[in-house]
Amino acid sequence: MPLTDTAIRNTKPQAKDMKQSDGGGLFLLIKPNGSKWWRLAYRFNGKQKTLSLGTYPEVSLAQARERREDARKLLANRVDPSEARKAVKAAGIEKAFNSFEVLAREWHAKQSKKWAPDHSKRTLRRLELDVFPWLGSKPIADITAPDLLTVIRRVESRGKIETAHRTLQTCGQVLRYAVVTGRAPDDVSSALRGALEPVKGGHFAAVTDPREVAPLLRAFDDYSGSFVTKCALRLAPLVFVRPGELRKAEWADIDLENAEWRYMVTKTQTPHIVPLSRQAVEILTELKALTGSSKYVFPGARTNGRPMSDNAILAAMRRMNIGKDEMTGHGFRAMARTILDEVLGVRPDFIEHQLAHAVRDPNGRAYNRTAHLEERRKMMQLWADYLDKLKAGAEVVEFRGRVA
């Protein structure tokens, strides 16, 4: 039976804690000393939890019920009310429950569980320095595209072009989180595409013109240095993973029989699958005869107990007179992304999955590592075959067919 103010006032404390239920998980906890605490019992992700809603009579019965309904709205949107409260306290804005800072901290707390610690710290620090001072206390539903652009322009004006782009990307992720949790009508950051000065090339130089790819691939095939480094050079364009992930690859993670490489993405601490093309399997099979006894696919030059140095591939390219303004180890990712999309016409979401970027479904949930796996297998073989044709001198034909 629901509580009434009269019943609450007339209830006498007992020797032990006593509960009076109002329904919907709301109850009043009466302590032996006579204090009365509002509590909300709820389940989140299969766990039973309790949320404090204040004390009676400072928080009236009507107010306690309102707070219960607010918490239930959060639960309906897959948000833990306890975590939401922590975000509010961290922001120090008790009254602005739906402010940008509160939502950003709530989003960050959820995402940081999947991130490497350094990436988590950098992301939050970027928000604290460049966004919260101007947008932190503003209700997220009231933020407009011009509001956001003004903030990002401050970063851009310092000459930090790449940081400006990353900050805009982070704000967009916060806004999309607000949309899927029912606290903002739309993601206004999408209106700012093309508004910022583009990042100047050269940070991660890449060959993205198909006509320039063939000489690069032939140079890798003709490399006369270490066989291990030569295999790394030949494999890098085929798998287009991050340089650190390639050089630290372990044989235990590679299944040549099923043509798959499974590992944890260092940047996000999430599992990832790289389907291996026929060409990639051939390179790895040949290399395994030499380094198969090592933990690492590409062991260091001095010891099998450590992976090759982070400078090995770059140094090899410099010896082949491939300048740092032409190509870097990271550039293979940009090369694949650009040509797969603009020349081979592969669906962008397939490419983003294979790049191990954070791709989300319409409800804002991250797709798992097996998403579109069969389509990605086709894409990786299409890519390897296309590179072979370029290397053999085949004509570069641009078309817009899609990998279905």
KOLKE-861544 format. One record per residue (C-alpha): residue number from 1; x, y, z. Coordinates in Angstrom, 3 decimals, always signed. Layout:
NUM|X|Y|Z
...
REM end
This chain:
1|+0.000|+0.000|+0.000
2|+1.395|+3.469|-0.886
3|+2.632|+5.625|+1.962
4|+0.904|+8.745|+3.298
5|+2.381|+11.682|+5.174
6|+0.172|+10.844|+8.170
7|+1.400|+7.254|+8.308
8|+5.022|+8.379|+8.041
9|+4.693|+10.928|+10.833
10|+2.984|+8.423|+13.134
11|+5.529|+5.644|+12.617
12|+7.686|+5.089|+15.700
13|+11.294|+3.867|+15.421
14|+12.114|+0.317|+16.454
15|+15.188|-1.306|+17.909
16|+16.336|-2.233|+14.389
17|+16.136|-0.572|+10.978
18|+12.608|-0.668|+9.593
19|+11.390|-0.289|+5.997
20|+8.124|+1.149|+4.718
21|+7.475|+0.620|+1.001
22|+5.747|+3.110|-1.289
23|+5.970|+0.941|-4.433
24|+8.102|+1.072|-7.564
25|+11.230|+0.385|-5.540
26|+10.785|+3.468|-3.313
27|+10.898|+2.880|+0.430
28|+11.497|+4.780|+3.655
29|+14.246|+3.453|+5.920
30|+13.550|+4.334|+9.566
31|+16.592|+4.193|+11.830
32|+16.483|+3.361|+15.579
33|+17.474|+6.990|+16.306
34|+14.328|+8.194|+14.513
35|+15.950|+9.483|+11.291
36|+14.048|+8.621|+8.105
37|+15.847|+8.053|+4.813
38|+14.352|+7.718|+1.343
39|+15.834|+4.856|-0.676
40|+15.202|+3.503|-4.170
41|+15.884|-0.164|-4.867
42|+16.546|-1.029|-8.534
43|+18.398|-3.457|-10.767
44|+20.969|-2.468|-13.379
45|+22.885|-4.898|-15.589
46|+21.557|-7.745|-13.473
47|+22.796|-6.272|-10.175
48|+20.642|-5.131|-7.267
49|+21.462|-1.559|-6.273
50|+20.158|+1.137|-3.903
51|+20.030|+4.894|-4.427
52|+19.641|+7.449|-1.614
53|+16.971|+10.087|-2.297
54|+17.325|+12.243|+0.826
55|+15.771|+12.374|+4.286
56|+12.223|+12.944|+5.473
57|+10.767|+15.551|+6.067
58|+13.436|+17.620|+4.237
59|+12.442|+15.621|+1.134
60|+8.667|+15.249|+1.181
61|+6.773|+12.179|+0.017
62|+5.808|+13.968|-3.206
63|+9.411|+14.992|-3.877
64|+10.666|+11.458|-3.195
65|+8.191|+10.135|-5.747
66|+9.381|+12.688|-8.312
67|+12.973|+11.586|-7.759
68|+11.903|+7.956|-8.150
69|+10.339|+8.790|-11.527
70|+13.459|+10.690|-12.638
71|+15.572|+7.654|-11.792
72|+13.196|+5.318|-13.629
73|+13.463|+7.496|-16.760
74|+17.242|+7.108|-16.627
75|+16.902|+3.337|-16.245
76|+14.537|+3.223|-19.232
77|+17.373|+4.781|-21.252
78|+19.946|+2.261|-19.961
79|+21.595|+4.789|-17.622
80|+22.530|+3.833|-14.058
81|+21.088|+6.538|-11.733
82|+23.994|+6.075|-9.309
83|+26.557|+6.702|-12.056
84|+24.562|+9.685|-13.280
85|+24.661|+11.148|-9.762
86|+28.428|+10.671|-9.558
87|+28.766|+12.615|-12.796
88|+26.662|+15.423|-11.353
89|+28.831|+15.597|-8.229
90|+32.036|+15.467|-10.250
91|+30.786|+18.389|-12.303
92|+29.835|+20.268|-9.148
93|+26.546|+21.417|-10.673
94|+23.773|+19.882|-8.598
95|+21.023|+21.908|-10.253
96|+22.115|+21.368|-13.851
97|+21.376|+17.659|-14.059
98|+21.331|+17.704|-17.867
99|+24.232|+20.111|-18.372
100|+26.906|+19.343|-20.964
101|+29.527|+18.683|-18.290
102|+27.332|+16.228|-16.407
103|+26.526|+14.306|-19.589
104|+30.156|+14.406|-20.714
105|+31.440|+13.017|-17.414
106|+28.740|+10.352|-17.405
107|+29.681|+9.367|-20.978
108|+33.388|+9.386|-20.105
109|+32.846|+7.139|-17.058
110|+31.089|+4.557|-19.231
111|+33.624|+4.692|-22.060
112|+36.794|+4.780|-19.948
113|+36.195|+1.203|-18.814
114|+37.040|+0.152|-22.388
115|+39.933|+2.570|-22.942
116|+43.593|+2.540|-22.094
117|+44.252|+4.758|-19.016
118|+46.325|+7.337|-20.944
119|+43.650|+7.755|-23.618
120|+40.993|+8.149|-20.929
121|+42.981|+10.868|-19.142
122|+43.728|+12.769|-22.351
123|+40.096|+12.759|-23.426
124|+38.807|+14.098|-20.100
125|+41.613|+16.645|-19.842
126|+40.776|+17.969|-23.312
127|+37.170|+18.513|-22.245
128|+38.179|+20.131|-18.955
129|+40.546|+22.590|-20.623
130|+38.764|+23.463|-23.848
131|+35.034|+22.783|-23.452
132|+33.733|+22.777|-19.864
133|+34.703|+26.399|-19.064
134|+32.328|+27.630|-21.792
135|+29.714|+24.900|-22.315
136|+29.930|+22.887|-19.099
137|+27.005|+24.475|-17.244
138|+24.779|+24.895|-20.306
139|+21.837|+22.436|-20.654
140|+22.918|+20.030|-23.368
141|+19.551|+20.287|-25.140
142|+20.093|+24.048|-25.526
143|+23.518|+23.864|-27.174
144|+23.480|+25.000|-30.798
145|+25.945|+24.394|-33.622
146|+27.218|+28.023|-33.403
147|+27.771|+27.552|-29.633
148|+29.911|+24.507|-30.272
149|+31.757|+26.066|-33.202
150|+32.734|+29.083|-31.074
151|+34.325|+26.771|-28.511
152|+36.169|+24.682|-31.094
153|+37.405|+27.814|-32.879
154|+39.255|+28.803|-29.688
155|+41.297|+25.615|-29.970
156|+41.820|+26.123|-33.695
157|+43.010|+29.708|-33.135
158|+45.908|+28.392|-31.039
159|+47.159|+26.529|-34.089
160|+46.094|+23.178|-32.614
161|+44.229|+22.013|-35.706
162|+44.342|+18.305|-34.976
163|+43.327|+18.909|-31.342
164|+40.388|+21.001|-32.581
165|+39.211|+18.114|-34.751
166|+39.601|+15.632|-31.901
167|+37.722|+17.926|-29.519
168|+34.870|+18.293|-31.984
169|+34.774|+14.520|-32.420
170|+34.599|+14.007|-28.648
171|+31.819|+16.585|-28.276
172|+29.916|+14.800|-31.019
173|+30.185|+11.522|-29.119
174|+28.852|+13.205|-25.963
175|+25.965|+14.742|-27.896
176|+25.057|+11.413|-29.500
177|+25.115|+9.820|-26.049
178|+22.710|+12.531|-24.873
179|+20.434|+11.789|-27.838
180|+20.240|+8.032|-27.237
181|+19.620|+8.559|-23.511
182|+16.762|+10.943|-24.241
183|+18.364|+14.151|-22.974
184|+19.043|+16.009|-26.224
185|+16.988|+16.229|-29.439
186|+19.886|+15.891|-31.895
187|+23.634|+15.952|-32.436
188|+24.417|+19.516|-33.504
189|+28.088|+18.657|-34.138
190|+27.073|+16.971|-37.410
191|+26.318|+20.433|-38.837
192|+29.978|+21.433|-38.391
193|+31.471|+19.003|-40.913
194|+33.902|+20.947|-43.052
195|+33.779|+24.002|-40.774
196|+37.297|+23.549|-39.403
197|+40.592|+24.036|-41.153
198|+41.681|+20.612|-42.421
199|+44.553|+18.842|-40.704
200|+47.666|+19.457|-42.748
201|+49.222|+16.400|-44.273
202|+52.561|+15.173|-43.019
203|+51.706|+14.105|-39.486
204|+50.886|+10.623|-40.691
205|+51.933|+10.860|-44.342
206|+50.158|+8.444|-46.656
207|+50.037|+7.502|-50.314
208|+46.355|+7.725|-51.254
209|+46.607|+7.993|-55.038
210|+46.389|+4.482|-56.581
211|+48.924|+5.498|-59.234
212|+51.533|+6.035|-56.514
213|+50.877|+2.762|-54.700
214|+52.502|+0.417|-57.236
215|+56.067|+1.808|-56.901
216|+55.725|+1.604|-53.123
217|+54.659|-2.059|-53.185
218|+57.401|-2.991|-55.668
219|+59.975|-1.319|-53.425
220|+58.806|-3.477|-50.504
221|+59.116|-6.639|-52.623
222|+62.657|-5.643|-53.630
223|+63.808|-4.705|-50.120
224|+67.221|-6.264|-49.514
225|+67.436|-5.841|-45.751
226|+66.231|-8.142|-42.964
227|+63.733|-10.778|-44.105
228|+61.612|-10.131|-40.996
229|+61.417|-6.416|-41.793
230|+60.669|-7.194|-45.441
231|+57.710|-9.368|-44.378
232|+56.446|-6.602|-42.100
233|+56.652|-4.116|-44.973
234|+54.747|-6.444|-47.308
235|+52.102|-7.307|-44.705
236|+51.462|-3.744|-43.478
237|+49.434|-2.586|-46.533
238|+47.395|-5.816|-46.527
239|+46.178|-5.582|-42.921
240|+46.399|-1.775|-42.327
241|+46.488|-2.089|-38.528
242|+48.203|+0.445|-36.256
243|+52.025|+0.223|-36.439
244|+52.381|-0.840|-32.802
245|+49.813|-3.605|-33.273
246|+51.706|-4.965|-36.281
247|+55.150|-5.034|-34.710
248|+53.799|-6.552|-31.460
249|+51.768|-9.256|-33.246
250|+52.021|-12.660|-31.534
251|+51.855|-16.053|-33.194
252|+49.405|-17.228|-30.524
253|+46.844|-14.739|-31.891
254|+47.189|-15.774|-35.539
255|+45.174|-18.678|-36.949
256|+46.598|-19.394|-40.398
257|+44.230|-22.309|-40.988
258|+41.169|-20.090|-40.563
259|+42.932|-16.996|-41.949
260|+42.276|-14.802|-38.909
261|+44.278|-12.597|-36.588
262|+42.563|-11.853|-33.257
263|+43.997|-9.443|-30.714
264|+43.152|-6.653|-28.252
265|+43.246|-3.113|-29.617
266|+45.652|-1.251|-27.336
267|+43.994|+2.136|-27.765
268|+40.512|+1.008|-26.704
269|+41.183|-2.333|-24.970
270|+38.593|-4.028|-27.180
271|+38.905|-7.335|-29.077
272|+39.411|-7.107|-32.838
273|+39.484|-9.543|-35.766
274|+41.577|-9.087|-38.899
275|+40.516|-11.471|-41.702
276|+43.684|-12.481|-43.541
277|+43.711|-12.493|-47.329
278|+45.336|-15.302|-49.269
279|+48.352|-13.057|-49.846
280|+48.689|-12.249|-46.140
281|+48.537|-15.940|-45.212
282|+51.306|-16.700|-47.737
283|+53.587|-14.048|-46.218
284|+52.930|-15.253|-42.658
285|+53.368|-18.927|-43.580
286|+56.766|-18.192|-45.088
287|+57.782|-16.082|-42.087
288|+56.652|-18.675|-39.542
289|+59.396|-21.037|-40.696
290|+61.883|-18.437|-39.439
291|+60.225|-16.837|-36.384
292|+57.641|-19.443|-35.367
293|+59.657|-20.367|-32.269
294|+59.415|-16.790|-31.020
295|+56.473|-15.293|-29.147
296|+56.414|-12.458|-31.661
297|+55.727|-12.649|-35.373
298|+58.274|-9.873|-35.920
299|+60.908|-10.319|-33.194
300|+63.651|-7.789|-32.607
301|+66.978|-8.035|-34.396
302|+68.905|-8.768|-31.192
303|+66.503|-11.010|-29.259
304|+63.426|-13.151|-29.888
305|+62.029|-12.091|-26.524
306|+61.034|-8.622|-27.712
307|+59.180|-7.323|-30.772
308|+60.926|-5.356|-33.483
309|+61.583|-1.722|-32.663
310|+59.017|+0.932|-33.445
311|+61.497|+2.496|-35.858
312|+62.273|-0.625|-37.911
313|+59.690|-0.104|-40.670
314|+60.295|+3.649|-40.846
315|+64.071|+3.141|-41.046
316|+63.597|+0.579|-43.812
317|+61.472|+3.016|-45.831
318|+64.077|+5.745|-45.401
319|+66.765|+3.373|-46.722
320|+64.550|+2.893|-49.792
321|+64.421|+6.691|-50.188
322|+60.738|+6.837|-49.208
323|+60.606|+10.130|-47.331
324|+58.611|+10.766|-44.177
325|+56.581|+13.284|-46.155
326|+55.544|+10.473|-48.519
327|+54.665|+7.551|-46.245
328|+54.737|+6.477|-42.597
329|+53.828|+3.231|-40.873
330|+50.491|+4.766|-39.893
331|+49.895|+5.897|-43.473
332|+48.811|+2.441|-44.642
333|+45.552|+2.972|-42.736
334|+44.807|+6.221|-44.558
335|+45.771|+4.601|-47.855
336|+43.336|+1.723|-47.327
337|+40.536|+3.933|-46.018
338|+40.745|+6.333|-48.958
339|+41.108|+3.827|-51.803
340|+38.603|+1.294|-50.448
341|+35.997|+4.040|-50.209
342|+36.727|+6.310|-53.162
343|+38.005|+3.779|-55.706
344|+36.683|+0.354|-54.758
345|+33.377|+1.663|-53.398
346|+33.330|-0.408|-50.201
347|+30.708|+0.552|-47.639
348|+32.271|+3.018|-45.137
349|+31.032|+1.124|-42.082
350|+32.845|-2.036|-43.238
351|+36.054|-0.005|-43.531
352|+35.585|+1.650|-40.131
353|+35.030|-1.738|-38.476
354|+38.209|-3.067|-40.025
355|+40.145|-0.015|-38.893
356|+38.974|-0.872|-35.329
357|+37.279|+2.487|-34.983
358|+34.311|+2.921|-32.635
359|+31.306|+2.184|-34.861
360|+27.869|+2.257|-33.251
361|+24.461|+0.934|-34.191
362|+21.354|+3.184|-34.441
363|+20.789|+2.825|-30.679
364|+24.267|+4.050|-29.831
365|+25.631|+0.617|-28.867
366|+29.095|-0.422|-30.006
367|+29.051|-3.239|-32.558
368|+30.964|-6.321|-31.481
369|+34.126|-7.588|-33.146
370|+32.279|-10.074|-35.368
371|+30.025|-7.435|-36.951
372|+30.002|-7.754|-40.775
373|+32.810|-10.300|-40.503
374|+31.958|-12.147|-43.727
375|+31.667|-8.878|-45.653
376|+35.004|-7.776|-44.209
377|+36.589|-11.048|-45.371
378|+35.452|-10.244|-48.911
379|+36.728|-6.696|-48.551
380|+40.197|-7.787|-47.360
381|+40.567|-10.211|-50.275
382|+39.285|-7.582|-52.711
383|+41.873|-5.165|-51.313
384|+44.757|-7.647|-51.572
385|+43.821|-8.579|-55.151
386|+43.568|-4.904|-56.091
387|+47.041|-4.208|-54.684
388|+48.398|-7.134|-56.697
389|+46.882|-5.668|-59.883
390|+48.439|-2.274|-59.160
391|+51.808|-3.864|-58.491
392|+51.604|-5.830|-61.733
393|+50.982|-2.610|-63.663
394|+47.263|-3.075|-64.272
395|+45.317|+0.034|-65.233
396|+43.783|+1.887|-62.309
397|+40.045|+1.764|-62.920
398|+37.791|+3.829|-60.674
399|+34.347|+2.424|-59.991
400|+31.625|+2.550|-57.397
401|+30.652|-1.067|-56.867
402|+29.833|-1.955|-53.283
403|+30.869|-5.010|-51.289
404|+27.476|-6.451|-50.327
REM end
